[in-house]
Amino acid sequence: MNSRRDPARPKADADQQASQGVLRLGGVAVELAGRQVLHDVDLLVGRGEQVGLIGPNGAGKTTLLRALLGLVPTTRGSIAIDGRTPREARGSIGYVPQRHEFVWDYPVDVRTAAMTGRTHRIGWLRRPGRADKAAVDEALERVDLVDLRRRPIGELSGGQRQRVLVARALALRPKLLLLDEPFTGLDVPTQEILTRLFRTLTSEGTAILMTTHDLPAAADTCSRLCLLNETVIADGSPEELRDPAVWLRAFGVARSEQLLHTLGVAR
Ligand SMILES: Nc1ncnc2c1ncn2[C@@H]1O[C@H](COP(=O)(O)OP(=O)(O)OP(=O)(O)O)[C@@H](O)[C@H]1O
């Protein structure tokens, strides 16, 4: 199955961008505590693509993101991020972890928290320079948090916290943005702000890979969906993934009317 193309973009241009691939995985396998969690994972994410990584609990979605960040080792296969290994690319990947993974009682304000996105690039003991401050202020503007930049992060709502995490990732001006469950627990207006922002970022060429359990939202916002359950079960545009069988296989269920109705693929 091929990726869906933006009709406004010339085909040759889109094909070239997709084939270059900001992110390219071939035959990737990961073991955790002696157990194979991922195997034979092939995936290509091109410039300006937003790909949804979909699968049941325990399918290996977060593990895949962590492998891309070089936080868990692969036992087989190759990962190239803009032609570099995860370790080489580490300072240039924007990563938005699940909200509960961040330390919110740390006594810093919004701007300082966003600046931690650039720690790897600045170096642990160096002070942020003018370029770092400009990048952070631009990121805060993009998520509409400029007015709250001096607010301690412990005093923020869930939606505001999510926007801090996105600003922190964008402070790197990344070519690749990895989002782990970015919409979980957010109200509709905040989801819309982020959806619009992700659309703008892809129109600027950023590649986005996002895990989510919100299947209708994924079908609505992503140009491609990758169904994962230890390996890639199917990969294509939402229109191409109309076969109920691939969803049933990805989610490991024999027959689930609810799942198929949620997806709008029930016959
Ligand atoms: N540190 C770890 N050590 C051992 N096994 C782990 C570790 N982290 C995750 N696993 C296992 O790896 C598998 C994949 O977990 P992972 O968190 O990647 O799944 P997921 O698709 O992100 O799930 P969810 O949708 O619930 O977040 C699970 O079986 C999990 O128990």
The ligand as an SDF file (V2000), in Angstrom:
LIG
                    3D

 31 33  0  0  0  0  0  0  0  0999 V2000
   11.4950   -2.1130   30.3790 N   0  0  0  0  0  0  0  0  0  0  0  0
   10.8380   -3.2000   29.9590 C   0  0  0  0  0  0  0  0  0  0  0  0
   11.2840   -4.4350   30.2870 N   0  0  0  0  0  0  0  0  0  0  0  0
   10.6590   -5.5430   29.8770 C   0  0  0  0  0  0  0  0  0  0  0  0
    9.5650   -5.5340   29.0870 N   0  0  0  0  0  0  0  0  0  0  0  0
    9.0810   -4.3260   28.7370 C   0  0  0  0  0  0  0  0  0  0  0  0
    9.6820   -3.1160   29.1520 C   0  0  0  0  0  0  0  0  0  0  0  0
    8.9850   -2.0700   28.6200 N   0  0  0  0  0  0  0  0  0  0  0  0
    7.9750   -2.6350   27.9240 C   0  0  0  0  0  0  0  0  0  0  0  0
    8.0270   -3.9820   27.9840 N   0  0  0  0  0  0  0  0  0  0  0  0
    7.1070   -4.9140   27.3300 C   0  0  0  0  0  0  0  0  0  0  0  0
    7.2160   -4.7080   25.9410 O   0  0  0  0  0  0  0  0  0  0  0  0
    5.9420   -4.8680   25.3180 C   0  0  0  0  0  0  0  0  0  0  0  0
    5.6300   -3.6190   24.5050 C   0  0  0  0  0  0  0  0  0  0  0  0
    5.4330   -2.5390   25.3820 O   0  0  0  0  0  0  0  0  0  0  0  0
    5.1410   -1.0720   24.8460 P   0  0  0  0  0  0  0  0  0  0  0  0
    5.0480   -0.1660   26.0310 O   0  0  0  0  0  0  0  0  0  0  0  0
    6.1070   -0.7480   23.7880 O   0  0  0  0  0  0  0  0  0  0  0  0
    3.6960   -1.2580   24.1790 O   0  0  0  0  0  0  0  0  0  0  0  0
    2.6880   -0.1760   23.6420 P   0  0  0  0  0  0  0  0  0  0  0  0
    2.2240   -0.6280   22.3110 O   0  0  0  0  0  0  0  0  0  0  0  0
    3.2940    1.1860   23.7130 O   0  0  0  0  0  0  0  0  0  0  0  0
    1.5030   -0.3150   24.6920 O   0  0  0  0  0  0  0  0  0  0  0  0
    0.4570    0.7640   25.2690 P   0  0  0  0  0  0  0  0  0  0  0  0
   -0.5280    1.0010   24.1640 O   0  0  0  0  0  0  0  0  0  0  0  0
   -0.1640    0.0350   26.4240 O   0  0  0  0  0  0  0  0  0  0  0  0
    1.2150    1.9940   25.6770 O   0  0  0  0  0  0  0  0  0  0  0  0
    4.9360   -5.1370   26.4350 C   0  0  0  0  0  0  0  0  0  0  0  0
    4.7160   -6.5240   26.4940 O   0  0  0  0  0  0  0  0  0  0  0  0
    5.6620   -4.6530   27.6760 C   0  0  0  0  0  0  0  0  0  0  0  0
    5.2670   -5.4160   28.8080 O   0  0  0  0  0  0  0  0  0  0  0  0
  1  2  1  0
  2  3  1  0
  2  7  2  0
  3  4  2  0
  4  5  1  0
  5  6  2  0
  6  7  1  0
  6 10  1  0
  7  8  1  0
  8  9  2  0
  9 10  1  0
 10 11  1  0
 11 12  1  0
 11 30  1  0
 12 13  1  0
 13 14  1  0
 13 28  1  0
 14 15  1  0
 15 16  1  0
 16 17  2  0
 16 18  1  0
 16 19  1  0
 19 20  1  0
 20 21  2  0
 20 22  1  0
 20 23  1  0
 23 24  1  0
 24 25  2  0
 24 26  1  0
 24 27  1  0
 28 29  1  0
 28 30  1  0
 30 31  1  0
M  END
$$$$
